[in-house]
Amino acid sequence: MAYWGEPILVEDLLFRPEHSLIDQSLHSRLGETTTNGDGFGVGWYGEGAEPAVYKGIEPAWNDKNLREIAGQVRTSRLLAHVRASTGTAVQRSNCHPFRHGRWLWVHNGALRGFSEIRRDLLMAVDPGLFSDIEGSTDTEALFYLALTFGLADDPLGAVARAVGFVEDVGHAHGVEHPVQMTVATTNGHNLWVFRYSSERRSRSLFFSTKLSQLRALHPEVEVLRELGGETRFVVSEPLRDLEGAWNEVPESCAAVVGSGADAIWPFVPVSPV
């Protein structure tokens, strides 16, 4: 889940909605797995130059410290993730979001054949970045490839080149459909999201309708009056069943949320030179 808007308690984002991320960790409706209990993480922007990150290897619904922190932290920018491991170890360094400088990165999905292609992917990471890799997941490998290919200067192009490179390496190793991903990444100023899979059957991803439209549709919903006018949510599953509230990110598309107008573009991987 990504939140963009006026400062709000993390508790109101993670716990309060009817189908909150905490509820989804136990009862996912659209995910590949119903239960996502292999750790969790929350990243948010506050007073520091870099975002703060809190992660744990317990299931999100069972971490009392998360509940304590969520009731005290207020933020206008947040990424949160609950994990179901696709084969790598359940350890803190493998939990999302991943952080480098001001950047945060979360990913649902998998790089197929990762154990076979992992060495080739990691050898392509910029040597100046390589020592910052802490875990063993495909998600972190994809993040550092995006950083290598220019995430800081050209997020859309960098992710296209990173995904193109993964597909090239996967195909060279006989992996038919190497990439399955919905990704969210941010530098605290803008949020970029991607929905793509090599077989064109990507995991679910939704963005919220503009709040002014929602208030007009549902004047009876009190929580809509509490949120700022520029509020945006990007979620893998809708947080509550509310007609007109959610819009599916189209297949093979990327979107940006920020201070200007939101925009959606086709996403096409690029084989890097």
N, C-alpha and C positions, 0 to 999 in steps of 0.2 A: 504494500500500500504506500502511496505517496500522497502527501498533503501539502497544499500551497494556499496560503491565505493569511488572515489576521492571526495574531498569537492566540493559542488555545492550549488548554491542558492536554498533555499526551494521554491521560486517562480518558478524556472525552473522545479521542480518536481510536484508541486501541480496545477499550472496554465497553463504552456506552452504546454504540450502534447495535441494532438488533442482530445483524450478522457480521459482527466485528471481526477483526483479524484474529483475535483470541478465540472466538467461536469457530472461525474457519480452521484454526489449527486442530480442532477436534472434529468438526463436521463440515468439511469442504464439500460443496455441491458440484463444482465444475472442474476441480483439479484432478490430476492423474491419480492421486492417493487421497483417501478420505481423511486420514489423520496425518498431521505434520508435526511430529513431536521430537525431531532430531536437532533441537536447538532453535534459537531465534535471535533477532537483533533489531535494534532501533538506532537510527542515526538522525541527529538533528543539529540545526544551526542556532547558536546562542550568542554568548558574549565573546567567545574566542575567535582567533583568526581562522581556525579549522573547525569542522564539525565535530561534535562529540559522538561517541559510539558506545552503546551498552549492549553486550552480547552474553548469552548463557547457553549451556548445553542441556539444561533441563527443558522439558516442554514449556512453552510460553504460558499455558494455563496453570502451571504448577510453580512458577517462580515468584515468590513473595516479594523479592527485591524489585522486580519489575513493577509490581503493583505500587510499592512504596514510591519509587521514582516517578512513575506516571502521574501520581497524584500531586506532585510538586513541581514538575518541569512544564514550562509553557514555551511554545515555539510556533513560528510561522512557516517553518520548512521542516518536513520530516519524511524519512523513508523507513519502512518497517517490513520485516520479512519473517515468516515461519518456515522451517526447513524440513523437508523429507529427503534424506540422503539418497543419492543415486549410486552409491557404492563407496564413496570416500568416508574417512573416519568421522565419527561424531566428536568433534573437538571445537574449542572456541575459535581457533584460527580458520575454521572452515565455515563459520556462520556468517551470513550476510547481515548488514551491508559491509562491503569492502571499502576501505578508505585509502586515498592517497592524496596528500595535500588537502585542498578544498573539495576534492571529488569524492562522491559516494556512488556505489554501484550495487544493484540487486538484480537477480536473474531467476526466473522460473524456467525449468526445462533441463536440457542436457546436451553436451557435445558427445555424440555417439562414438563408440570406439575410443573413448578418451585414453584408456590405458595403453592402447597401441600408438596413438598419435601424440601423446602428452610430451614426449621428449622433443619432437620436431616443433611443436608449438612453443614450448618454453625456450628453445634455442633461438627462436626468432624475437624474443623479448629484448628490448634495448638493454645492453649490459649495465647502464646506469640505473635502471629500474629493477633489475633482476634480484638484487639482494633484499628488496623490500617485500618480496613475495613471502608470506608467512605460512600459508596452508597448502593443501594438496588438491583443491577442487578445480573442476573445469570452469566454474564461474570466475574464479580469481585469475585463471590463465587467460580467459577471454577479456577480462578487465585490463590486464597488463598488455595484452596485444593492442587493445584500443588505445591505451596510453602511448604505446610505441608508435602507432600509426597516426598520432596527432590529435588525441581527444581534446586536449586543452584549447586548441586553436580551431578545430573543425570537427565537432562532435558527430554530425551526420556522416561526413566522409570517413572519419576514423573508424566508426563502427562498421560501415560498409566494407572498408578494406580489411578489418579484422575478421569479419564473418566470411568474406571472400577467401581470405587466406586459410581459415579453418576448413572451408569446403574444399579448397585445392588440396590441402594435406590429407583430409579424410578420403577424398576420391583416390588419391595416390596410394592409399592403404586399403582400398577396396571397400570403404564405407559408403553405402549408397546415399544415405541421407544424414550427413554429419551434424546438422545444426537444428536444434529445437529450442526456441527462446522467446520469452517476453522479458525485456530489459528495461529498467529505469535507471537513469544516471543524472546527477546534478552537481553543479559547482556552487549551489546556494543562490545563484542569480536566475538561472533558468533550469528547467527540468526537461530532459529528453527521454522519450519512451519509444520502444521498438517492439513490433510484433512480427516475427518471421520464423519460418521453418523451411528446411530444404525441400520437404514434400508438400509444402503449402497447406499444412494442417496444424496451425499453431495453437498453443495454449490460450485460454481466454484472457482478455484485457479490455477494461472499460474506463471511460472518463466521464466525469459528471457534467450535467447540463449547467449552463450559466445560472447563477443563483437568482437573478432577477426573473428569469423565466420560471424557475421552480417555485418561487414565492407566489407568482401569479397562478400557477397550476394548483398549488397546495397551500392556500393561506391558513389552513387549519393546523399545519405542522409547525409546532412551536420552535423546534430546533433550527429550522431554516431562518428564523428571525434572529437567532443568536450568532450566526456566521456572517463574516464580512462579505461584501459584495463581490470581491475578486476570488472567492474561495474556489479551489479546484481539488478534486480527488481523482487519482488514477489507481485502479484496483484490479486485482485478478478476478474478484467476484463482487457483485453489488453488496453494499453494506446494509441495505434494507430494501424491501420490495416497495417501491414508490414509482408509480407510473410517470414516465417521462424523465426520470432522474438520471438514467444511465444510457450511454451510447457506446457501442462496441467499436474499439479501434479496428479498422479494416485489416484484413489479411495482408501481409507484406507491406506494412506501412510504418512510418515513423511520425512522431508528433512532438511539438515543443510547447511548453507552458512557461510563461514568464510575464514580464511587466508589459509587454506589447500584446498584440492579438495572437491568440492560439492559432496554430497551423498544423496541417497534416499533409505529408508527402508520401508518394510511393517509396518503398525501401527496396533497393536492388544491390546485392553484394557486388563488390568490385575486387577482381584479382589484383593485388598490389604488384607494382613493378619491382 
